[in-house]
Amino acid sequence: MADFFFFTDVDALSTPQTQSQAFGPVSGDPLSFRVNNQFLVKKNASAIAVIDAIPFVQQCAENVNCVNVILLPISNPNFDFPVIKFFVYRGIDKASLFDAQGIIKESDTSWKPNNILKVLHDLQDKINADNGTTLEPKSENIGYHYSVETDTTNFQADDKYLETTIFKKDTVQLPLVTAGCQIGKFLGEVIRAGFQIIQDRLGYEPTLGQIRASNGLYLIIIIYKWS
């Protein structure tokens, strides 16, 4: 059976989840539905890969300091549950992953030993050894450049499909993280942490715009048929 982890440290949850933060209809707004679970967590709470997966990072639409991390599972949990296509972590501190120039940061003692920064640096070290280079890992190695509007060569608009972008045939080779790997730090405190499970359903493909949103709200469209 594949290892399966909780999305953060249990003691990182600062308060119990409220009804307004939970998956489902939004109280007082009959036309909105929350597709992710939200939680109030401590500042810099760990975001943890729930399963072995390929990580993909996108800029949050409403907060320049925030990114959302998407995990594409390479296998599914070995228990009775529909097939999962993506996990989405909302409210990750962008500065915990890379600097203003897009250089992936080095992990320190505030990170778990198994973490995405080490994964990216180890991968780049291997590439450098094979090619005789001294390059540093960059944010494009986790797909972030697809969400940078000023990058006119690589930017992908909100209406593009997530899966299509992940599997673009270009020079980007996304890494692999194992279950339990720390994939970032939540901004935390008043910035809600979000966790969403997207099932593999026929006829539905999430767009980048939906993935980049911070709140995970969908508008319900009601169509009336007049006789």
C-alpha positions as CSV (number, residue, x, y, z in Angstrom):
1,M,0.0,0.0,0.0
2,A,1.3,3.4,-0.9
3,D,2.1,5.9,1.9
4,F,-0.5,8.5,2.4
5,F,0.0,11.6,4.6
6,F,-2.0,14.5,6.0
7,F,-1.6,17.8,4.1
8,T,0.0,19.6,7.0
9,D,1.2,18.9,10.5
10,V,-1.8,18.3,12.8
11,D,-0.6,20.7,15.4
12,A,-0.3,23.5,12.7
13,L,-4.1,23.9,12.7
14,S,-4.7,27.0,14.8
15,T,-8.5,26.7,15.2
16,P,-11.1,24.1,14.3
17,Q,-12.5,24.4,10.8
18,T,-15.8,26.4,10.6
19,Q,-18.8,25.7,8.4
20,S,-17.9,28.7,6.2
21,Q,-14.5,27.2,5.6
22,A,-15.6,23.7,4.7
23,F,-16.2,22.1,1.3
24,G,-19.8,22.6,0.2
25,P,-22.5,25.2,-0.3
26,V,-21.6,28.7,1.0
27,S,-23.9,29.8,3.9
28,G,-25.8,32.9,2.9
29,D,-24.8,32.7,-0.7
30,P,-27.0,30.2,-2.6
31,L,-25.1,30.7,-5.9
32,S,-21.7,29.8,-4.5
33,F,-20.1,26.4,-3.8
34,R,-16.7,26.0,-2.1
35,V,-14.7,23.2,-3.8
36,N,-11.8,23.2,-1.4
37,N,-11.5,22.9,2.4
38,Q,-10.0,25.9,4.1
39,F,-8.2,26.1,7.4
40,L,-6.6,28.7,9.7
41,V,-3.0,27.5,10.3
42,K,0.0,28.8,12.0
43,K,2.5,31.0,10.2
44,N,4.9,29.0,8.1
45,A,3.0,25.7,8.7
46,S,4.3,22.9,6.6
47,A,2.5,21.9,3.4
48,I,3.1,18.2,3.0
49,A,2.7,16.0,-0.1
50,V,0.0,13.5,0.7
51,I,1.3,11.0,-1.8
52,D,4.1,10.5,-4.4
53,A,3.4,13.1,-7.1
54,I,4.7,15.6,-9.6
55,P,4.5,19.2,-8.2
56,F,3.4,22.2,-10.3
57,V,3.3,25.8,-8.9
58,Q,1.1,28.7,-10.0
59,Q,0.8,32.3,-8.9
60,C,-2.3,33.1,-6.8
61,A,-4.6,35.5,-8.7
62,E,-5.4,37.7,-5.7
63,N,-2.1,37.8,-3.6
64,V,1.4,38.5,-5.1
65,N,3.0,36.8,-2.0
66,C,1.1,33.6,-2.6
67,V,1.4,30.6,-4.8
68,N,-0.8,27.5,-5.2
69,V,0.9,24.1,-5.4
70,I,-0.7,21.4,-7.5
71,L,0.2,17.7,-7.1
72,L,-0.3,15.2,-10.0
73,P,-0.3,11.8,-8.3
74,I,1.7,9.1,-9.9
75,S,-0.5,6.5,-8.2
76,N,-3.7,6.6,-6.1
77,P,-4.2,5.6,-2.4
78,N,-4.9,1.9,-2.1
79,F,-8.3,2.3,-0.5
80,D,-11.9,2.6,-1.7
81,F,-12.0,6.1,-3.1
82,P,-12.6,7.6,-6.6
83,V,-9.6,8.1,-8.8
84,I,-7.8,11.4,-7.9
85,K,-6.4,13.5,-10.6
86,F,-5.0,16.5,-8.7
87,F,-4.4,17.8,-5.2
88,V,-4.4,21.6,-4.8
89,Y,-2.7,23.4,-1.9
90,R,-3.7,27.0,-1.7
91,G,-2.0,29.8,0.3
92,I,1.6,28.8,0.0
93,D,4.2,31.5,0.8
94,K,6.0,32.2,-2.5
95,A,9.1,33.4,-0.7
96,S,9.5,30.0,1.0
97,L,10.2,28.4,-2.4
98,F,12.2,31.0,-4.5
99,D,13.6,34.5,-4.4
100,A,12.6,37.6,-6.5
101,Q,14.9,36.4,-9.3
102,G,13.2,33.0,-9.4
103,I,16.2,31.1,-7.8
104,I,15.1,28.1,-5.7
105,K,16.1,28.7,-2.1
106,E,18.3,26.4,-0.1
107,S,16.5,24.6,2.7
108,D,17.5,25.3,6.3
109,T,16.6,23.7,9.7
110,S,13.1,25.1,9.6
111,W,12.3,22.6,6.8
112,K,11.8,18.9,7.1
113,P,14.7,16.7,5.9
114,N,12.6,15.5,3.0
115,N,11.6,18.7,1.2
116,I,11.1,20.1,-2.3
117,L,14.0,22.5,-2.1
118,K,16.5,19.7,-1.6
119,V,14.8,17.7,-4.4
120,L,15.2,20.5,-6.8
121,H,18.8,21.3,-5.8
122,D,19.8,17.6,-5.9
123,L,18.2,17.3,-9.4
124,Q,20.0,20.4,-10.6
125,D,23.3,19.1,-9.2
126,K,22.9,15.9,-11.2
127,I,22.2,17.8,-14.4
128,N,25.2,20.0,-13.8
129,A,27.5,17.0,-13.2
130,D,26.2,15.4,-16.4
131,N,26.6,18.5,-18.5
132,G,29.5,20.3,-16.9
133,T,27.4,23.3,-15.9
134,T,27.0,25.3,-12.7
135,L,23.3,26.4,-13.0
136,E,21.0,26.9,-10.1
137,P,17.4,25.5,-10.0
138,K,14.8,28.1,-10.9
139,S,11.1,28.5,-10.4
140,E,10.5,27.4,-14.0
141,N,11.5,23.9,-12.9
142,I,8.2,23.7,-11.0
143,G,6.2,25.4,-13.8
144,Y,5.8,28.8,-12.1
145,H,6.8,30.8,-15.3
146,Y,3.5,29.7,-17.0
147,S,1.7,32.0,-14.6
148,V,3.9,35.1,-15.0
149,E,2.1,37.5,-17.3
150,T,5.2,39.5,-18.2
151,D,6.8,36.3,-19.6
152,T,5.2,36.6,-23.0
153,T,7.0,33.5,-24.3
154,N,5.7,31.1,-21.7
155,F,2.6,32.6,-20.0
156,Q,-0.5,30.5,-20.2
157,A,-3.9,32.3,-20.0
158,D,-6.5,31.4,-17.4
159,D,-8.7,29.5,-19.9
160,K,-5.9,27.0,-20.6
161,Y,-6.3,23.6,-19.1
162,L,-4.1,22.5,-16.2
163,E,-3.3,19.1,-17.5
164,T,-2.4,20.4,-21.0
165,T,0.0,22.9,-19.4
166,I,1.7,20.4,-17.2
167,F,2.4,18.1,-20.1
168,K,3.5,20.9,-22.5
169,K,6.3,19.6,-24.8
170,D,9.0,22.1,-23.9
171,T,12.3,22.0,-22.0
172,V,10.7,22.0,-18.5
173,Q,11.2,18.7,-16.6
174,L,9.0,18.7,-13.5
175,P,10.5,16.9,-10.4
176,L,9.0,14.1,-8.4
177,V,8.3,14.3,-4.7
178,T,7.5,11.4,-2.4
179,A,4.7,11.1,0.1
180,G,5.6,13.1,3.2
181,C,7.8,15.6,1.4
182,Q,7.4,19.2,2.5
183,I,6.4,21.1,-0.6
184,G,6.2,24.6,0.9
185,K,5.2,26.7,3.8
186,F,1.7,28.1,4.2
187,L,1.4,31.9,4.7
188,G,-0.9,31.1,7.6
189,E,-2.5,33.2,10.3
190,V,-5.2,35.3,8.6
191,I,-4.4,33.9,5.2
192,R,-6.5,30.7,4.9
193,A,-4.8,27.5,3.9
194,G,-6.7,25.6,1.2
195,F,-6.7,21.9,0.3
196,Q,-8.7,20.5,-2.6
197,I,-9.1,17.1,-4.1
198,I,-10.0,17.0,-7.8
199,Q,-11.4,13.7,-9.0
200,D,-10.8,12.2,-12.4
201,R,-14.2,12.8,-14.0
202,L,-15.2,12.3,-17.6
203,G,-15.8,15.6,-19.3
204,Y,-14.2,17.9,-16.7
205,E,-10.8,19.5,-16.9
206,P,-9.8,22.3,-14.5
207,T,-8.5,25.4,-16.0
208,L,-5.5,27.4,-14.8
209,G,-7.8,30.2,-13.8
210,Q,-9.6,27.9,-11.4
211,I,-6.3,26.6,-10.0
212,R,-4.9,30.1,-9.5
213,A,-7.9,31.3,-7.5
214,S,-7.3,31.7,-3.8
215,N,-10.8,31.0,-2.5
216,G,-11.8,27.9,-4.3
217,L,-15.3,29.2,-5.0
218,Y,-17.4,28.2,-8.0
219,L,-20.5,30.2,-9.1
220,I,-23.6,28.0,-9.6
221,I,-25.4,28.8,-12.8
222,I,-29.1,28.1,-12.8
223,I,-30.8,27.7,-16.1
224,Y,-34.6,28.1,-16.2
225,K,-36.6,26.4,-18.9
226,W,-39.8,28.4,-19.6
227,S,-42.8,26.4,-20.9
